[in-house]
Amino acid sequence: MAGSLGATDEVTAAEPAGEIRAVPVRHPGRWLAAVIVLILVVALVHSAATNSRFQWSVVGDYLFTTEVLNGLVLTLELTAVSMGIGIILGVVLALMRLSPNPVLRSTSWFYIWLLRGTPVLVQILFWNFIAAVYPTIDLGVPFGPSFVHLDANTFITPFVAAMLALGLNEGAYMSEIVRAGIISVDEGQHDAAHALGMTRMQTMRRIVLPQAMRVIIPPTGNETISMLKTTSLVAFVALNDLLYVVTLIYSRTYQQVPLLIVASIWYLVATSVLSVGQYYIERYYGRGSTREQAPTLLQRIRAGLIPRHAEVPLPPEAPRMPEEHR
Amino acid sequence: MSEPMVKAERVHKRFGRLEVLKGISLEVAPSEVMCLLGPSGSGKSTFLRCINHLENIDGGRLWVAGGLVGYRFANNKLYELRDSEIATSRAQIGMVFQRFNLFPHMTAIENVTEAPIRVKKVPKAKAMERGRELLERVGLEDKIDEYPNRLSGGQQQRVAIARAMAMEPKLMLFDEVTSALDPELVKEVLDVMRQLAGEGMTMIVVTHEVGFAREVADKVVFMDAGVVVEEGAPAQVLDSPREERTKRFLGLVLEH
């Protein structure tokens, strides 16, 4: 007891106030692991860079050709439109699933069962051949008069077929994500909103969904990135998306590997941009859930580059507890 | 004698096969403060939630400010109210919860102005002005733009009271509002409630704070197992209870 007290005295004597200065623990294991991994990475990069059969110059030649860029644009368009359909449909289906109306509930359940239970490629092909089942499409009152009359063969182009298939399929997945988000919001929030005289719709829109967003955003980001790559299936209906375009090129030139690298580079660029976007959306909806606003990406990179003991322009990490109570 | 603010006649409530309220009859006059005491599970909170129709009752009748709760009586028949009608009738009743239930994605002032702007369609500038006044009255003028998770429990509960007051309710319901608070934070919330009572607000307070009930209440009701065991002036119920069950409960509460 006396000994430990003495030790405490020594520390306080040497360092009356402020920061603790101590010799850090050495971690030889960490260094060893880092060196091994670094060697492997360098070897891999070296082999990729020096192996002439990768034909990196061909990659450079094709990366910015109009053909490839047009394919990229189509891929991005298809991703955006399909995700848009998927998200809107997902919210509707989730609200139907949670509705007190048994017809809406079971319809939503059936939809999810059907579209989640069949391969999306089958759905793309199915929509592409829809004209075989429904040669004409009439919009109007069911069993009643029709206002718009469409010829399925001209209206359902491969793009429309792909858009419908991907969007409707995504709706099934998104609805489960949205439902999970809505359920995650505390019951007390409904009580509080209702007690203030808000209707069920107002409560959902203003109170529940904004809070559900925190749970909904990360898997939705995942879905978007996954959708970006799933669009490559539209090659089956001969749509000139990024992947189909490069396969068309290499079927002429026989430079398969460099052209697949071209496509991969663009997919990587697109997913990277999406990830950054997701980070900022999460940051926005995280307000009020952490005591400090999360740093922006730039702040984070700066904090990572600048040595730990240097002055970093970051908001203080430590939670500031309210000290005074009147 | 004016019309009672709240009138309950043989109110019954079941959750599945469990009967939580077994015929509650009582009245609260305007500007009266009624404290509901009783062991947990006695149905106090459920009864409070029935008053603003967060729970619907299975039997009996319940009136607030002369209107039936949840129903309309016409042509000798009861009609269920629509969602929007229920919302409108709730807007005149303020409620404060044990676990605060502030909206975490909104700042203190946004919490307070949300319902006036959305429900009562008060212009934003006016709602903000009134919201600031209310937050000032509960002593939080320097926390206006703070998110709830940066506030202490007592501060959160005071925001919740301001939020309910922003709707200018005729009646305030308090559901064990100090039970989730550290002892040193209880007083700041009770002070705000005391002030409200002093201004003539009609209040129904479910509480374990016997001291508060003795000091502020006009009427104390003791409930157990879904029935009203005893009611009367605080001095009578709290200091010389007639019923054995009331005596036993008060003995336990006052002992510690």
Interface residues (C-beta under 8 A of the other chain):
Chain A: D186 G188 Q189 D191 A192 A193 H194 A195 L196 G197 M198 T199 R200 Q202 R206 I207 P210 Q211 Y285 R287 G288 S289 T290 R291 R320 M321 P322 H325 R326
Chain B: R49 N52 L54 D83 S84 A87 T88 R90 A91 Q92 I93 G94 M95 F97 R99 N101 L102 F103 P104 H105 M106 T107 E114 A115 R118 V119 K120 G139 Y147 P148 N149 R150 L151 S152 G154 Q155 A160 R163 A164 M167 E184 L185 E188
